[in-house]
Amino acid sequence: MFAFIETYIIHVITDQRKGFFPSLIKGALWILSCVYQAIVFLRNWGYDQGLFRQYNPPVPVVMSIGNIVAGGTGKTPLTLILAQEFSEAYHAVILSRGYRSQAERLSSPVILSHGDGQGPILPANFCGDEPYMLAKNLPDVVIVVGRDRRKGAVLAAKTGGQLLLLDDGMQHRRLARDFEVVVMDGANPFGGGYYLPRGFLRESLKSLARADIIILNHVYSDAEYDRLKKQIAVYSSSPIIATRANVCGVWSLIDHAPINLKGVKIGVFCAIAHPDYFLQTLKELGAEVVASHFERDHLDFETQELNKFAKLCKNCGANFLVCTEKDQVKLVDPQKLCLPVVWVQIQLQIVQGVFEWNAFIAKVKSELQNRI
């Protein structure tokens, strides 16, 4: 029931549902968004004026990776890139909330990966899909999962952390940080112009001034990049980098063999914030999508549910079921499905602002050298 209501509201605020009743709902949501905006303003004002105390973690350098809107903008892929930049020379620790996971509901954080090369020591359905994916890709980086950022920072310090990366940390101002990285979706950078729940904003646009660097994801042309830079420059003088998704490979889930999807009929399933981006990527790979099944971000797929979808796709002539890397880490007994499952590996590629990116990385490394 909750899933239906959430989906319906998203359709209303994105104008996918029109009419008298959706208009009434928009009005009610706007009133709630005004309350939310006032709370955000007062909270930020309190921190800016020093009325709310911040906790300084016992870690040499703290970096937050966050955004000003709700939903996927590419924070986790960027966290992966940043960890790769620093983990060879420094002891980096990633602190993730583990959204919609069992670990998120615990009073104390847990260590998902000890950074000893072994990767994750807890299952994805316990710690969350995104931290698990990070742990699989970064076996030499410590991953801590939990909703209490302060306790998580203390645990990170106990592991010998030198650089603490806060995944989705912009709104957690209780935890002091040295660098603020903000990720924005180039297709909808300002969340529709309204605060939650009327729109997707969860932070004032003026908060962009706190950013040390801004990452514009899903940018596909120079003209688009220039236009968005001008819009963002009204609120921030920080360097602006453009990125887009780059497919690293398509892999069989069973034997990790590479798969070519050109001209192949597929069924698509995923539980991510913006499945339309994933669909577009598959079409660019030349695949023919015969059916799709989407769930809310971070949710698990039940085996029975996937079996039903797989049979539908097989009847439509599909050769494979295709999902994201984030989804494949959560699958249970995929070999029992009537169609083989393949997953798409994607990494962010910097397409504009390489010089500014390298300058930022050098600045962080210099700060690490000075404090260690």
N, C-alpha and C positions, 0 to 999 in steps of 0.2 A: 504493500500500500504506500509506504514511504517513498519507494523508488518511483512509483507512478506519479505521486504528487511532485517530487523533485523534477522529474522529466517534464511534466506539464508546465511547471513554473518556468523552466528554462525555455520551453517553446513559446511561452507568453512573452517573456522579456526580450527574446530574440525575434519577435514579430512573426513567428511561424504559426501562431494562432491569432486570429483576428475576430473582431465582433464585439458585442456589447459586454458579455461576461468577462472576456479577457481584458477589456478596457477597465472594468471595475477592479479587477485583480491588480492591474498595473497601478491604479490609483492608490490602493491599499499598500502595495509594495513600496511605492514612492514615499509614503508617510513613514514606513518602517526604515527606509533608507536614510531619511533625514535624521532619524534618531541615531542610526548607526554612524552617520557622518559626524554628528555632534560628539559621540563617544570617542571616535578616532581622533578628532581634533583636540579634545581635552586631554586625551592620553598622550598624544605627541607633544602638546604644549607643556604638559607636566614634565616630560623627560627633557625637553629643550630648555626649560627653566631650572632644571635641577631639583624639582620637587619630588620626583620619583628616583629612588636610588638604583643605580645599575651595579650589577655584579661583575667584577673583573676576574675572569677565569685565570687560574695559575698556569697559563700556557703562553709562551712568548708572543705568538701572533694569532689573532682570531679574524677569520674572514666569513662574512655572511653572503650567501647566495639566495636571493629572494626575488619577489615581484610585487607589483602594486595591484594585481587583479587576482581573482580566484580562478583556479583552473590551470591546465598545463600550458606553460610557456617555453619549457625546455630547461628548467632549473637542474634536474637530475643529470641529463647529458652534459651540461656545462660543468657541474660538480665533478663528473668523471674526467673531463678534460683538465680541469684545474688540479685534481689529485695527481694525474699523470705528469703534469708540469713540475710538481714539487716533490713527489714521493721518492725519486731516485736520490736526491741530496738531503732531504729532510724527513723527519718522522711526522707524516701527516695523519690526522685522525678526522674521519667524517662523522658528524653527529646528525642523525636523521630521526624524524618523529615516528616513522613507520605508520603512515596514515592508514586508518581502517584495519589495523592489525591487532592481534592479541597483545603484542608488546606495548602498543600505545596505551593500553588500559592498565598497565602495571604501574605501581607507585614509584618504582625505581627502574632506571635504564638497564639494558643488557648489552653484552658484547656479542655482536653477530660474527665478527671476524677478528682474530688476534693479530692479523697482519704478518703471520708466519709462513705465508705461502700456501696455506691449506684452504683458504677461501671461507665461505660461510659454514658455521657450525650449527646453525639453527635453520629450520625449514622456512620457505617463503611464506606459507600460510600463517606462520607465527609472527614473523618479524616484519612482513610487508614486502610487496613486490619490488619497489624501487631500491631500498637498502640491500635487498638480496642480490639484485642485479648488479649493484655497485660492488658488492663483495665478490661476486663471481669474476668481474672484470678487473678488480684491484686486489688480488690475493695478498699483496704485501702492505696493504693499508688497513689500519684498525678501523672498524665500523662499529659505532655505538648507536643503539636504537632506544628511543623513549621520549615521552612527551615532556618530561621535566628537563629543560635545557641546562639548568644550573647543575643538577646532579650529573647530567651527562657530561658536562664540561669538567667536573671534578674527576669523573671516571676516566675521561680522556687524558687528563694530566697524570693520573696514576700509571697510565701505560707509557709515559714518557713522551707524550705528544708535544711537538714543537709548533705545528701549524694546525689549528682547529678550523675545519670547514663546516659551517652551519648550513645544511641543506634546508631551504625554505625558512630562512632566519630573519627576514626583514622586519616582520611584525613583532619579533621577540626582543624588544628593546631592553628588557630587563637584563639581558646579557650584553655587556659591552663588547664592541668589536673595533678592530683597527682598519678594516677595509669592508666596504659595502658594495657588492656586485648586484646589479639589478638586471633581470632578464625580462624582456617584453616581447609580446607576440606582434610581429609586423602586420598581421591581418586585422588585429583588434587591440592596438596598444593601450587604449584608455578604457577598456571594459564597457564600451557602449555609452560612456559618459555619465553613468549613474553608479552610486554606491550599492553594495549589497543591501537588500535582496532585489531591488529594482533593476540593478545592473550587476556588473562583476567587480567593480572597484572595491578594494578593501583598504586602500591607502590614498591619502591626498596626492594629487599630481605634484604639489609643492615638495613632497617628500623625495622626489627625484633629485632634489638638490643635495641630499645626503649621499648619493651614489658617488663612488670613486670611478666607476666605469659602468656603462650601460650596454647590454647585449641585445640587439634587435634580431630576433629569430624569425625564420620564415620570410626572408627578404629575397626576392627573385629578379630584381632589376636595379640598375643604377638610379633610374628616375624615382623608383619607389623609395630607395635608401635616402636620396637627397630630400624627398618630400617629408619623410618621417623625421629626419634629422632636424629640419626646420621647426617642425611641430614640437619636438622634445626640447629643443634649445630654448624655448620660452621658459621652461621650468628648471633646466640644468645646463651647466657649462661643462659637464663631464664628457670625456671621450666616448664616442658611440661606435660600437662594432656591429657589423652585420654578419649573420650566420644563416646557414640553411642545412637541412638534413641531407647527408650523403650516405648512400647505401654502400656498406662495406661487403655485404654478401648475403646470400639466401641459403639457409642450411637446413638439412634434414634433422628433425628432432631425435630420430632414433640412432642414426650412425654418423651424423654431422657431415654428411656428404654435401658438396655444393649443388645447388639446384638452379636451373635456368627456367624462368617463368615466362619467357617470351612466347606468346601464342598459346599459352596453357590456360585451361579453364580451372578456376579456383573458387573456393568458398572462403570468405574472410570473417574472422571473429576477433574481437579485441575489447578490452575494458580500459580505455584511455580517455582523456579529456576531449580530444579532438580527432575522432576517427576519420573525418573527412580528409585530413592531411595524409593519413596512412593509405586511404583508398587512392588518393592522387599519386602517391609514390608507387603503388602497385601498378597503376595504369601506365605510368612512365616506364616501368620495367617491361611493359608489353603484355601483362597478364589480362585475361578476360574474366571479370568477376561475375559469377552466376548467382551468388547469394551472399548475404552478409548478416552477421548477428553481433550486435553491440550491447555492452553492459556499461553501467556507471564506472567511472574511474576507480581503479584499485580493487574492484570486486572479483571474486573467484568464479570460475566456471565449473558447474557441476558436471560430472561425467555423463549422467543420464541426459542432461540438457545438450551437451556437445554431441552425444550419440545421435540424438534426434536431428540436430542440425547437419551432422555428417551424412546421414541417410538422405536428407533433402538435397544436399549438394551433389551426392553421388547420382541421384536420380536426374539431376540437371546436367550431368556429364562432367562434373568436376574431377580433376586428377589429384588435387591436394586441398587440404585445409591450411590456411596461412594466417599467422598471428604475429604480433610484435615480440621483441625480446622480453619486454616487461611481462607479457602474458605467458610466454612459454615456461618461465620459471615457476609458475603456479600450477601447471597441469599435473593431474594425477592419472596414471595409467593411460597415456595417450596411445599406446600401442594397441589398446582394445578397440579403438575407433575403426570404423569401416574405411576410412581414408587416411593416408599418411599425413602427418602434420609437419609443416616447414615454417621456419621463422625468419624474419628479416632483421638483419643487424644494421643499425643506423648510428652514425656518429656525426656530431656537428662539425661543419666546415666553415672556417672564417673566410668570407668573400669580400669584405670591405673593412678597412681599419687594421690591417696586420701590424703596421708600425706602432699604432697606439696600443694594441694588445701586447706586443713584445715589450713596450715601455712599461706597461702595468706589471707584467710578470717580473721584470727586472727590479722594479720598485719594491715589490713584495719580497723578493729574494734579498735585496739590500737590507730591508727591515729585519728579516730573519737573521742575517749575518750580524747585525748590530745588537740583537737581543739575546742571541744564544751564547 
